[in-house]
Structure formats: C-alpha cells, structure tokens
Amino acid sequence: MDGSAEIITCDDGTSMQVRRLSDVMGAEVTGVDLSRPLSDADRAQIRDAWLEHLVLLFRGQTLDTAAQHALASTFGDLGLPVG
C-alpha cells in the first residue's frame, strides 16, 4: 500500500481524491461536499470507489437528513426501518 490518492475531476471542476487506507479495504474520500447535491457522474464515482474499497470514510461532513438520504441512495434502494 503506497497511500497515494486517485484524483477524480468532479463535474463542478473540483477534484475528489480517493486514498486507500489499507491493503485489505477502506478508502478516505476528500474534496467533495456531501451536503450539496451531487451530479450523476460524481455519484457514480463515489459508488465505484465504494465497490472497489468496500468502506469509505468522509471526514468533516455535516449532513442534514435529506443529504444523508441522498448520499445513501447512491448505494442502493433505501428500505423502511423494521420494528
């Protein structure tokens, strides 16, 4: 593991970085504000990173309920809580 980051150019011109955290799984994603709506292309990049690394860490994000639901829907359909 070399800790280097993959640089992805987002639709808004900013750069999202995906840095592997271990040889087994996990990556830190920086350079993206998850509280704002993401383009379909940016959501696809995040989903691809999740499929490759299995666990994603987004530090310093402040998400309201709507933003949390929007991000979670990137990874699949949201079900209703059971109970």
Secondary structure, 3 states (H helix, E strand, C coil): CCCCEEEEECCCCCEEEEEECCCCCCEEEECCCCCCCCCHHHHHHHHHHHHHHCCEECCCCCCCHHHHHHHHHHHCCCCCCCC
